[in-house]
Amino acid sequence: MNSGFGEGSFQLENVSVAFGTHSVLSEISFEVGSGEVVAIVGPSGAGKTTLLRLLNGMIAPGQGAVRVGAFDLKAVQPQDLRQLRSRIGFVHQKHNLIPNLRVVQNIVAGKLGQRGFLESARSMVLPSRTDQEHAHTLLQRVGIGEKLFQRTDTLSGGQEQRVALARALFQDPLALLADEPVASVDPARARDLIRLMVDLAREDGITLVACLHDLSLAREFFPRTIGLRSGKIAFDSTTNEVSEADFDDLFKFASPR
């Protein structure tokens, strides 16, 4: 794979996605520049998760084009798509951690897509000193450096979120996608985690696209916000230009999907 993804940008052109006869996204077009920090807001069922899955190549559009850096995801070879996806960190709403493993093993799992089978197996069973040191540095950056060897199923929900973020950063990503990363925590913890995520992305020059329900978080931390309603873009604007009425309309006119 060449270095075409080095810019860490996304471009969608007239993208539509349907599952069977059910339309999920319709004629979506926007660009996210390298290093840009963007919030996508909208109600449940608006198509936000599907949109993120498009951006990291987990699904293909029914029509239109998705480009990651210089790569058209419809044309990229399978082995290149795997490598490209390994450079896109993904923070899931439900963390997707392995509960009976230690924190360091969960973090090292972030690079499984970049390694061969035997190396991956060895790194999961017995992480190298280099991997342990890297994981510990990342845990320190997210504020829980002392949890490196703790079993993951003994962590609090907020600590699990930080491990999930550290795992994504362990990939040395050029872009980071976050799917409702604070949906299950109280407002104070949600604000702290979003601030941390945005600060780390900016420190490392990582493109960040985060799906949120909460306009106040988008307004405080994200300079640009895209509003999604019923699979279509309702607005794409500088965040301070998004009114409460614009945001309320996303939910008022949203249809179940």
C-alpha positions as CSV (number, residue, x, y, z in Angstrom):
1,M,0.0,0.0,0.0
2,N,1.4,3.4,-0.9
3,S,1.2,6.5,1.3
4,G,-2.0,7.9,-0.2
5,F,-3.7,7.7,3.1
6,G,-1.1,9.9,4.7
7,E,-3.3,12.9,4.7
8,G,-6.0,11.2,6.9
9,S,-8.9,12.9,5.1
10,F,-12.4,11.7,4.1
11,Q,-14.6,12.5,1.1
12,L,-18.1,11.3,0.4
13,E,-19.9,12.1,-2.9
14,N,-23.6,11.4,-3.2
15,V,-23.4,8.3,-1.0
16,S,-26.5,6.2,-0.4
17,V,-26.8,3.0,1.7
18,A,-29.8,0.7,1.9
19,F,-30.2,-2.6,3.7
20,G,-32.7,-4.5,1.6
21,T,-35.5,-2.1,0.8
22,H,-34.7,0.0,3.9
23,S,-32.9,3.3,3.0
24,V,-30.4,4.3,5.8
25,L,-28.4,7.1,4.1
26,S,-29.4,9.1,1.1
27,E,-27.2,11.3,-1.1
28,I,-24.6,12.2,1.6
29,S,-21.8,14.5,0.5
30,F,-19.2,16.1,2.6
31,E,-15.4,16.3,3.1
32,V,-13.3,16.1,6.3
33,G,-9.8,17.5,6.0
34,S,-6.7,16.0,7.5
35,G,-6.5,16.9,11.2
36,E,-10.0,18.3,11.3
37,V,-12.2,17.8,14.4
38,V,-15.9,17.2,13.4
39,A,-19.0,16.3,15.4
40,I,-22.0,14.5,13.8
41,V,-25.2,15.0,15.8
42,G,-28.6,13.5,15.4
43,P,-31.1,11.2,17.0
44,S,-30.9,7.4,17.3
45,G,-31.7,5.9,13.9
46,A,-30.5,8.9,11.9
47,G,-27.7,6.8,10.3
48,K,-24.7,8.0,12.3
49,T,-23.3,4.6,13.0
50,T,-23.7,3.5,9.4
51,L,-21.9,6.7,8.3
52,L,-18.9,5.9,10.5
53,R,-18.8,2.3,9.2
54,L,-18.6,3.8,5.7
55,L,-15.7,6.0,6.7
56,N,-13.6,3.1,7.8
57,G,-14.6,0.7,5.0
58,M,-16.7,-1.7,7.1
59,I,-19.5,-1.3,4.6
60,A,-19.6,-0.2,1.0
61,P,-22.0,2.4,-0.4
62,G,-24.9,1.3,-2.6
63,Q,-24.1,4.3,-4.7
64,G,-21.7,7.2,-4.7
65,A,-18.0,7.3,-3.7
66,V,-16.2,7.2,-0.4
67,R,-12.5,8.3,-0.5
68,V,-10.1,7.9,2.4
69,G,-7.0,10.0,1.6
70,A,-6.3,9.1,-2.1
71,F,-8.2,5.8,-2.0
72,D,-11.6,5.1,-3.5
73,L,-12.9,2.4,-1.1
74,K,-14.8,0.8,-4.0
75,A,-11.6,0.3,-6.0
76,V,-9.1,-0.5,-3.3
77,Q,-7.7,-4.1,-3.1
78,P,-8.8,-6.2,-0.1
79,Q,-5.3,-6.3,1.4
80,D,-4.9,-2.6,1.1
81,L,-8.3,-2.0,2.6
82,R,-7.3,-4.1,5.6
83,Q,-4.1,-2.0,6.0
84,L,-6.0,1.2,5.6
85,R,-8.6,0.3,8.2
86,S,-5.8,-0.6,10.6
87,R,-4.8,3.1,10.5
88,I,-8.3,4.3,11.4
89,G,-9.0,4.0,15.2
90,F,-12.6,3.3,16.2
91,V,-14.0,4.0,19.6
92,H,-17.3,2.1,20.0
93,Q,-20.2,3.0,22.3
94,K,-20.0,-0.3,24.1
95,H,-16.1,-0.3,24.1
96,N,-15.8,-3.9,22.6
97,L,-13.1,-4.8,25.1
98,I,-12.3,-8.4,26.1
99,P,-13.4,-8.5,29.7
100,N,-11.3,-11.5,31.0
101,L,-8.0,-10.1,29.6
102,R,-5.8,-7.5,31.2
103,V,-5.8,-3.9,30.2
104,V,-2.4,-4.2,28.4
105,Q,-3.7,-7.1,26.3
106,N,-6.8,-5.1,25.2
107,I,-4.6,-2.2,24.2
108,V,-2.2,-4.3,22.2
109,A,-5.2,-5.7,20.3
110,G,-5.4,-2.3,18.6
111,K,-2.6,-3.4,16.3
112,L,-3.8,-6.9,15.3
113,G,-4.8,-5.6,11.9
114,Q,-1.2,-4.5,11.3
115,R,0.5,-7.7,12.2
116,G,0.6,-11.3,11.0
117,F,-1.2,-14.1,12.7
118,L,1.7,-15.5,14.8
119,E,2.9,-12.0,15.8
120,S,-0.6,-11.1,16.8
121,A,-1.0,-14.3,18.9
122,R,2.3,-13.7,20.7
123,S,1.5,-10.1,21.4
124,M,-1.8,-11.0,22.9
125,V,-0.5,-13.8,25.1
126,L,2.7,-12.1,26.2
127,P,3.0,-8.4,25.1
128,S,6.6,-7.4,24.4
129,R,8.4,-4.9,26.6
130,T,8.1,-2.3,23.8
131,D,4.3,-2.9,23.5
132,Q,3.9,-2.7,27.3
133,E,5.8,0.6,27.5
134,H,3.8,2.1,24.6
135,A,0.5,0.9,26.2
136,H,1.6,2.4,29.6
137,T,2.4,5.7,28.0
138,L,-1.0,5.8,26.4
139,L,-2.7,4.9,29.6
140,Q,-0.9,7.7,31.3
141,R,-2.1,10.1,28.6
142,V,-5.7,9.1,29.2
143,G,-5.2,9.3,33.0
144,I,-5.2,5.7,34.2
145,G,-1.5,4.6,33.9
146,E,-1.8,2.5,37.0
147,K,-4.3,0.1,35.4
148,L,-1.9,-1.5,32.9
149,F,-2.0,-5.0,34.3
150,Q,-5.5,-4.9,35.9
151,R,-8.2,-7.3,34.6
152,T,-10.5,-5.3,32.3
153,D,-13.7,-6.6,33.9
154,T,-12.7,-4.9,37.2
155,L,-12.7,-1.4,35.7
156,S,-15.5,1.2,36.0
157,G,-17.4,2.2,32.9
158,G,-15.4,5.4,32.6
159,Q,-12.1,3.6,32.9
160,E,-13.2,1.1,30.2
161,Q,-13.9,4.1,27.9
162,R,-10.3,5.3,28.5
163,V,-8.9,1.9,27.7
164,A,-10.9,1.8,24.5
165,L,-9.4,5.2,23.6
166,A,-5.9,4.1,24.4
167,R,-6.5,0.9,22.3
168,A,-7.5,3.1,19.3
169,L,-4.4,5.4,19.8
170,F,-2.2,2.3,20.0
171,Q,-2.9,1.8,16.3
172,D,-0.9,5.1,15.6
173,P,-4.0,6.2,13.7
174,L,-4.2,8.9,11.1
175,A,-7.9,9.2,11.8
176,L,-10.2,8.4,14.8
177,L,-13.9,7.6,14.6
178,A,-16.0,7.7,17.8
179,D,-19.5,6.3,17.9
180,E,-21.5,7.8,20.7
181,P,-18.5,7.4,23.1
182,V,-20.2,9.0,26.1
183,A,-23.8,7.8,25.7
184,S,-23.7,5.8,28.9
185,V,-22.0,8.1,31.3
186,D,-23.1,11.1,33.4
187,P,-22.6,14.6,31.9
188,A,-19.5,15.5,33.9
189,R,-17.7,12.3,32.8
190,A,-18.9,12.8,29.3
191,R,-17.5,16.3,29.1
192,D,-14.1,15.1,30.5
193,L,-13.8,12.2,28.0
194,I,-14.7,14.4,25.0
195,R,-12.3,17.0,26.1
196,L,-9.6,14.3,26.4
197,M,-10.4,12.8,23.0
198,V,-10.3,16.2,21.3
199,D,-7.1,17.3,23.0
200,L,-5.3,14.1,22.1
201,A,-6.4,14.2,18.5
202,R,-5.1,17.8,18.2
203,E,-1.8,17.0,20.0
204,D,-1.2,14.1,17.6
205,G,-2.6,15.7,14.4
206,I,-5.3,13.0,14.1
207,T,-8.5,13.6,12.2
208,L,-11.5,13.1,14.6
209,V,-15.1,12.4,13.6
210,A,-17.4,11.8,16.6
211,C,-21.1,11.0,16.7
212,L,-22.9,12.7,19.5
213,H,-26.5,13.2,20.9
214,D,-25.5,16.3,22.9
215,L,-25.2,19.6,21.0
216,S,-23.6,21.2,24.1
217,L,-20.6,18.9,23.8
218,A,-20.3,19.7,20.1
219,R,-20.7,23.4,20.8
220,E,-17.9,23.4,23.4
221,F,-15.3,21.2,21.7
222,F,-16.0,20.9,18.0
223,P,-15.5,23.8,15.5
224,R,-17.7,22.1,12.9
225,T,-20.9,20.1,13.3
226,I,-22.9,18.0,10.8
227,G,-26.5,17.4,11.6
228,L,-28.0,14.1,10.4
229,R,-31.7,13.4,10.2
230,S,-33.4,10.4,8.7
231,G,-30.3,9.5,6.7
232,K,-29.8,13.0,5.2
233,I,-27.6,15.9,6.1
234,A,-29.8,18.6,7.7
235,F,-26.9,21.1,8.1
236,D,-23.1,21.2,7.9
237,S,-21.9,24.3,9.6
238,T,-19.5,26.1,11.9
239,T,-20.8,24.9,15.3
240,N,-21.4,28.4,16.7
241,E,-23.8,29.0,13.8
242,V,-26.0,26.0,14.7
243,S,-29.0,27.3,16.6
244,E,-31.0,25.4,19.2
245,A,-33.9,25.4,16.7
246,D,-31.7,23.7,14.1
247,F,-30.8,21.0,16.7
248,D,-34.3,20.6,17.9
249,D,-35.5,20.0,14.4
250,L,-33.3,17.0,14.0
251,F,-35.3,15.3,16.7
252,K,-38.7,16.8,16.0
253,F,-38.8,15.5,12.4
254,A,-36.7,12.4,12.8
255,S,-38.4,9.2,11.7
256,P,-37.7,5.7,13.2
257,R,-35.2,3.8,11.1
